[in-house]
Amino acid sequence: MSQSIRVLITNDDGIASPGLHVLAAAAVRAGFDVVVAAPASEASGSSSSITAVEEDGRISVEECELEELDGVKAFAVHGAPAFITMIAAHGAFGPPPDVVLSGVNRGANVGRAILHSGTVGAALTAGVNDRRGMAVSLDTGLNPDAIHWETAAQLATGLLPFLLEQEPGSVLNLNVPNSAGPDLPEYRAATLTRFGIVQTTLAERGQQHVRLAIADTAETPDPDSDAALLAAGYASVTALQPVTGTAPSLERLPGAEALRDPGQQ
């Protein structure tokens, strides 16, 4: 890949997240011109919020060094991931990026619940600003024995040529099984399932308070949905439509022909 293609790496888990570092390193190895800018602390669930911590009208942006990323500029920003994407498009971290990679998020982002994800919000904000965006998440579960960040990073950079063929403003959501082995999971074009992997429920309602609980989703997802394909061991790819433009077509996604022909699955 030509270094003329500039990639912003961000996330909602914060600048210290190993998933961010592994994704940035993979993008560097793939030959992209990489800059890293991520929240100074965790910003999960921030959706497309453009909130930031101001002092005298200024947002704190701290340049930092990340291990194994020599020569890559990195910034810790006291703001939400979508805010970071927005200011990057206006040149806050040097030349505006052509592509925004958001992740690797710890935990899957599937179903309509992605509306609340800061990881997805950063990618959608890229689309709103006429950039290409990709949210990247790893289905780690709650207590994994190991976390295979590199699997998600390889699949994300492997999908970048496909994303670059799409119109500016195109956004993809990639979810990857937490697995390792000689063969990477195959891509599969997916639809959004009705719910996420878990569901928030109202556990208690008092006179001046409420208490929430998280429960596994009981609903069986459609077989072509992101949740079902991810559970079957595929890397699910969903085309998202920002508030402007149209969602990219996944007909030419590597492996999509197998989805059209059930006999090949």
C-alpha positions in Angstrom: 0.0 0.0 0.0 1.1 3.5 -0.7 2.1 5.7 2.2 0.1 8.4 0.6 -3.0 6.8 2.2 -3.3 8.3 5.7 -5.0 6.2 8.4 -6.2 7.5 11.8 -6.3 4.8 14.5 -8.6 5.6 17.3 -10.9 3.6 19.8 -13.2 4.0 22.8 -11.1 1.9 25.2 -8.5 4.6 25.6 -4.9 5.3 24.5 -3.5 2.5 26.7 -5.5 -0.3 25.1 -3.4 -3.1 23.6 -6.0 -3.5 20.9 -5.3 0.1 19.7 -1.5 -0.5 19.6 -1.8 -3.8 17.7 -4.1 -2.3 15.1 -1.8 0.6 14.6 1.2 -1.7 14.2 -0.6 -3.8 11.7 -1.5 -0.7 9.6 2.1 0.4 9.7 3.2 -3.0 8.5 0.7 -2.8 5.7 2.4 0.4 4.5 0.0 3.1 5.5 0.8 6.5 6.8 -0.5 6.1 10.4 -1.4 8.6 13.1 -2.9 7.5 16.5 -5.3 9.6 18.5 -7.5 8.1 21.2 -9.3 9.1 24.4 -7.0 9.7 27.4 -9.3 7.4 29.4 -12.0 4.9 28.5 -15.0 6.3 26.6 -17.1 3.2 26.0 -20.8 3.8 25.2 -20.1 7.3 24.0 -21.8 6.6 20.6 -21.2 9.6 18.2 -20.9 12.1 21.0 -18.5 15.0 20.3 -18.0 15.9 24.0 -14.6 16.9 25.3 -13.1 18.3 28.5 -12.5 22.0 28.1 -10.3 24.4 30.0 -10.5 28.1 29.0 -12.1 26.9 25.7 -9.2 24.6 24.9 -9.2 20.8 24.7 -6.2 19.0 26.2 -4.2 17.0 23.6 -1.1 15.3 24.8 1.5 13.8 22.4 2.8 10.5 23.7 5.0 7.6 22.8 3.6 4.1 22.3 5.8 1.0 22.6 6.7 -0.8 19.3 5.4 2.2 17.3 8.6 4.2 16.8 8.1 7.1 14.4 4.3 7.0 14.7 2.8 10.2 16.2 0.3 9.4 19.0 -2.0 11.7 20.9 -4.1 11.2 24.1 -7.2 13.4 23.8 -9.5 14.4 26.6 -12.6 13.8 24.4 -14.9 11.2 22.9 -13.7 9.1 19.9 -16.2 10.7 17.6 -14.9 14.1 18.7 -11.4 12.9 17.9 -12.5 11.7 14.4 -14.2 15.1 13.8 -11.2 17.2 14.7 -8.8 14.9 12.8 -10.8 15.6 9.6 -10.0 19.3 10.2 -6.3 18.7 10.6 -5.9 18.5 14.3 -3.2 15.8 14.1 -1.6 16.7 10.8 -3.0 16.0 7.3 -6.6 14.8 7.5 -6.9 11.0 7.3 -8.3 9.2 4.3 -9.5 6.3 6.5 -10.4 6.0 10.2 -9.9 2.6 11.8 -11.6 2.4 15.2 -10.5 -0.4 17.5 -9.6 -3.1 18.2 -12.5 -3.0 20.7 -12.5 -5.5 23.5 -15.9 -7.2 23.0 -18.2 -7.6 20.0 -20.3 -4.7 18.6 -23.2 -6.4 16.9 -26.9 -5.7 16.3 -28.8 -2.5 16.7 -27.0 -1.9 20.0 -24.0 -0.6 17.9 -25.9 2.7 18.0 -24.4 3.2 21.5 -20.8 2.1 20.7 -18.1 4.7 20.8 -16.1 2.4 18.6 -18.8 2.5 15.9 -19.5 6.2 16.6 -16.0 7.1 15.6 -16.3 5.2 12.3 -19.7 6.8 11.5 -18.3 10.2 12.2 -15.6 9.5 9.6 -18.4 8.8 7.1 -20.2 12.0 8.0 -16.9 13.9 7.2 -16.5 12.2 3.8 -13.9 9.8 5.0 -14.0 6.0 4.9 -14.4 4.4 8.3 -14.2 0.9 9.8 -15.1 -0.2 13.4 -13.1 -3.3 14.5 -14.2 -5.4 17.4 -13.0 -8.7 18.9 -15.5 -11.1 20.4 -13.6 -11.7 23.6 -16.5 -12.4 26.0 -16.3 -11.5 29.6 -13.5 -13.7 30.9 -11.4 -14.9 28.0 -8.4 -17.2 28.6 -6.5 -15.2 25.9 -7.1 -12.2 23.7 -6.1 -12.6 20.1 -5.8 -8.9 19.1 -3.6 -9.8 16.1 -6.3 -11.8 14.5 -8.6 -8.8 14.4 -5.8 -6.4 13.3 -4.9 -8.7 10.4 -8.5 -9.0 9.2 -9.0 -5.2 9.5 -6.0 -4.4 7.4 -6.9 -7.2 5.0 -10.3 -5.5 4.5 -8.8 -2.0 3.9 -8.3 -2.5 0.1 -12.0 -3.4 -0.2 -13.0 -0.3 1.8 -10.7 1.9 -0.3 -12.6 0.8 -3.4 -15.8 2.2 -1.9 -17.0 5.8 -2.2 -15.8 8.3 0.4 -18.2 8.3 3.3 -18.5 4.4 3.3 -18.4 2.8 6.7 -18.0 -0.9 7.7 -18.4 -2.7 11.0 -16.1 -5.7 11.4 -16.5 -8.3 14.2 -13.9 -11.0 14.6 -13.9 -14.3 16.6 -11.4 -14.4 19.4 -9.4 -17.2 17.8 -5.9 -18.0 16.7 -4.5 -20.5 14.2 -2.8 -20.9 10.9 -6.0 -19.9 9.0 -7.8 -16.6 9.6 -11.6 -16.6 9.9 -13.4 -15.9 6.6 -15.3 -12.7 6.0 -19.0 -12.9 5.7 -21.4 -10.1 4.7 -23.9 -9.7 7.5 -27.1 -7.9 8.5 -27.6 -6.3 11.9 -29.3 -8.6 14.4 -32.3 -7.2 16.3 -30.4 -7.1 19.6 -26.8 -7.2 20.7 -25.1 -10.2 22.4 -26.3 -9.0 25.7 -29.3 -6.9 26.7 -29.9 -4.2 29.3 -32.9 -4.8 31.5 -34.5 -2.8 34.3 -33.8 -4.7 37.5 -35.3 -2.3 40.0 -37.3 0.9 40.0 -37.5 2.9 43.2 -39.0 6.3 44.1 -35.7 8.1 43.3 -33.6 5.5 41.6 -33.4 2.8 39.0 -31.1 -0.2 38.8 -30.1 -1.9 35.6 -28.9 -5.4 34.9 -27.2 -7.1 31.9 -28.6 -10.4 30.6 -27.8 -12.7 27.7 -30.1 -12.1 24.8 -32.7 -14.9 24.6 -33.7 -14.2 21.0 -32.3 -16.5 18.3 -30.6 -14.3 15.6 -31.3 -14.6 11.9 -28.7 -16.9 10.3 -27.4 -14.1 8.0 -27.0 -11.6 11.0 -23.7 -10.4 12.4 -24.4 -12.2 15.8 -25.1 -15.5 14.1 -22.2 -15.4 11.7 -19.8 -14.3 14.4 -21.0 -17.2 16.7 -20.4 -19.6 13.7 -16.7 -18.5 13.5 -16.9 -16.0 10.7 -15.6 -12.4 10.6 -18.9 -10.6 10.1 -18.9 -7.4 8.0 -21.8 -5.1 8.0 -22.2 -2.0 5.8 -23.4 1.0 7.9 -25.1 4.0 6.5 -24.1 7.4 8.1 -26.6 10.2 8.0 -25.2 11.3 4.6 -24.5 9.1 1.6 -25.4 5.4 1.2 -24.1 2.2 2.7 -21.4 0.4 0.6 -22.4 -2.7 -1.3 -20.9 -5.9 0.1 -21.5 -8.0 -3.1 -17.8 -8.0 -3.9 -16.7 -8.7 -0.3 -14.2 -11.6 -0.2 -16.3 -14.7 0.7 -19.6 -13.0 0.0 -20.3 -15.5 -2.9 -20.4 -18.3 -0.3 -23.2 -16.4 1.5 -25.2 -16.3 -1.7 -24.7 -20.0 -2.2 -25.7 -21.9 0.9 -24.2 -25.1 -0.5 -20.7 -23.6 -0.1 -21.1 -22.8 3.6 
